[in-house]
């Protein structure tokens, strides 16, 4: 799977958006408050970096703005994930979030 941006550096392709969404979901699903105690070497920052890696083609200011949101999505089970999905949708220029071509 290629995730190379095609043109506008402020836009993502669909694969990048889906990869980030998938990674945030995995990290949120596997996170628990004492994870660092039970899994030595694990860090939240490492998970955060993994989640943001598909978005690395975005300008630094946009990427920096997403980091706190992703951190909250990982650590807060009641966080509203719809806003993040809408933001990824807007950045990927799709007609409907992750629906057909």
C-alpha positions in Angstrom: 0.0 0.0 0.0 1.4 3.4 -0.9 0.7 6.4 1.2 2.6 9.0 -0.8 0.8 12.3 -1.0 -0.2 13.3 -4.5 0.1 17.1 -4.8 -1.3 19.4 -2.1 0.8 19.0 1.1 -2.2 19.9 3.2 -4.2 17.0 1.9 -4.0 13.3 2.7 -4.8 10.4 0.4 -7.5 8.0 1.6 -5.0 5.3 2.6 -3.2 7.7 4.9 -6.4 8.7 6.6 -7.5 5.1 7.0 -4.1 4.0 8.3 -4.1 6.7 11.0 -7.7 5.9 12.0 -6.9 2.2 12.2 -3.9 2.9 14.4 -5.7 5.2 16.7 -8.4 2.5 17.1 -5.9 -0.2 17.9 -4.1 2.0 20.5 -7.3 3.1 22.1 -8.7 -0.4 22.3 -5.5 -1.8 23.9 -4.8 1.1 26.2 -5.3 1.0 30.0 -4.0 3.3 32.7 -1.4 0.9 34.1 -0.2 -0.4 30.8 3.4 1.0 31.3 3.6 -1.0 34.6 2.4 -4.2 33.1 4.3 -3.8 29.8 7.8 -2.5 30.5 9.2 -0.4 27.7 5.8 0.6 26.4 5.2 4.4 26.2 2.1 6.4 25.2 4.4 8.7 23.1 5.5 5.6 21.1 1.9 4.8 20.3 1.2 8.4 19.5 4.1 8.5 17.1 2.8 5.3 15.4 -0.7 6.8 15.0 0.6 10.0 13.5 3.2 8.4 11.2 0.7 8.0 8.2 0.0 11.7 8.5 3.7 12.7 8.4 3.2 14.5 5.0 1.0 17.1 6.6 2.5 20.5 7.5 4.1 20.5 11.0 1.5 22.9 12.4 -1.4 20.6 11.4 0.4 17.5 12.7 1.1 19.2 16.0 -2.6 20.2 16.3 -3.6 16.6 15.8 -1.2 15.1 18.4 -3.2 16.2 21.6 -6.4 15.0 20.0 -5.0 11.6 19.2 -3.5 11.4 22.7 -6.9 12.0 24.2 -8.6 9.5 21.9 -6.1 6.8 23.0 -6.4 7.5 26.8 -10.0 8.6 27.2 -12.6 5.8 26.5 -15.4 8.3 26.4 -13.7 10.7 24.0 -15.7 11.7 20.9 -14.0 10.0 18.0 -16.4 11.4 15.4 -14.6 14.8 15.3 -11.3 13.1 14.5 -13.0 11.0 11.8 -14.5 14.2 10.3 -11.1 15.9 10.4 -9.4 13.0 8.6 -12.3 13.0 6.1 -11.8 16.8 5.4 -8.0 16.3 5.1 -8.5 13.5 2.6 -11.0 15.5 0.5 -13.6 12.6 0.3 -17.3 13.1 -0.4 -18.2 10.9 2.6 -16.0 9.5 5.3 -14.2 6.5 3.9 -17.0 5.4 1.6 -16.5 4.3 -2.0 -14.3 6.1 -4.5 
